[in-house]
Amino acid sequence: MRQPLDNGRLSLLRWIMTLALCVKYKSITSLPFRRPFMSIGVVLSAGILVLAGCAHCQVATFYKPSGHGDSRLRFDPGVPTHVGITLGDVPFTIAVCGERYLAPPGDTVALCISLQLDAMDALRFSEPKATIATGGSPPEAISMTAVEYEILCRVVKGERTCTSSEDSPIAGPVKKVSGTGALDRYAFDPAFEFHGAGDTLHEGAWFGDRPTGKRRYFVRTLSIPVPKGAELTVQLPEVILNGQVLTPPALKFRAVTEEVCRMLPLA
């Protein structure tokens, strides 16, 4: 009778399989994808790699937040471009934006901010702008363009169900800015006070995006010119959360060149 694998041999077998999958991925992705079935194969391979724990590594130049000794800041090694802060009980994530993940430093920068807000909370920025300073230069104001959020709605057996309330989160209408299938994105002026909502949109998402039950809002600023590769000091505006004024800490970003490893598939 065949003996079952013990834990040591089972772990070794899993390690060998993971290594083989990683090597297979590198050989597959070096081919030109000109046929549909090849692309499907890569997608399936990537899914297996995720389950296997295989990571893709590359050397890249990008803006990275600093200040790892500050207890007020949160860092995720898997997302080295972002820094997190918490104001009250509201988590914020801030990054220097690019057209893609790990965008190289250029002659202009913009900020991307996300926050998660509960249905019982109301939030307003003291002014819809942040400031950015480079080197010894004085801070320069950078305006927020809009606050955006997403809702996914479906009709099941004649009944419309959505991942979040379709009621406006502000004292007035919001603007629908895009729609892809059942997913709609809405936007409103960042000068408004806005309320949170219960949200199930991100439930079941992969790669560390855990469900929180709170709606996620996205804020992007305009771009401003900066010396290429200069260290940036970012100051978000004060936040009025349920009537309480909260001051975010100053954040610093610097251009770095280093190896970055991410779980597949790549964004």
Secondary structure, 3 states (H helix, E strand, C coil): CCCCCCHHHHHHHHHHHHHHHHHHHHHHCCCCCCCHHHHHHHHHHHHHHHHHCCEEEEEEEEEEEECCCCCCCECCCCCCCEEEEEECCEEEEEEECCCCCCCCCCCEECEEEEEEECCCCEEEECCCEEEEEECCCCCEEEEEEEEEEEEEEEEECCEEEECECCCCCCCCCCEEEEEECCEEEEEECCCCCEECCEECCCCCCCCCCCCCCEEEEEEEECCEECCCCCCEEEECCCEEECCEEECCCCEEEEEEEEEEEEECCCC
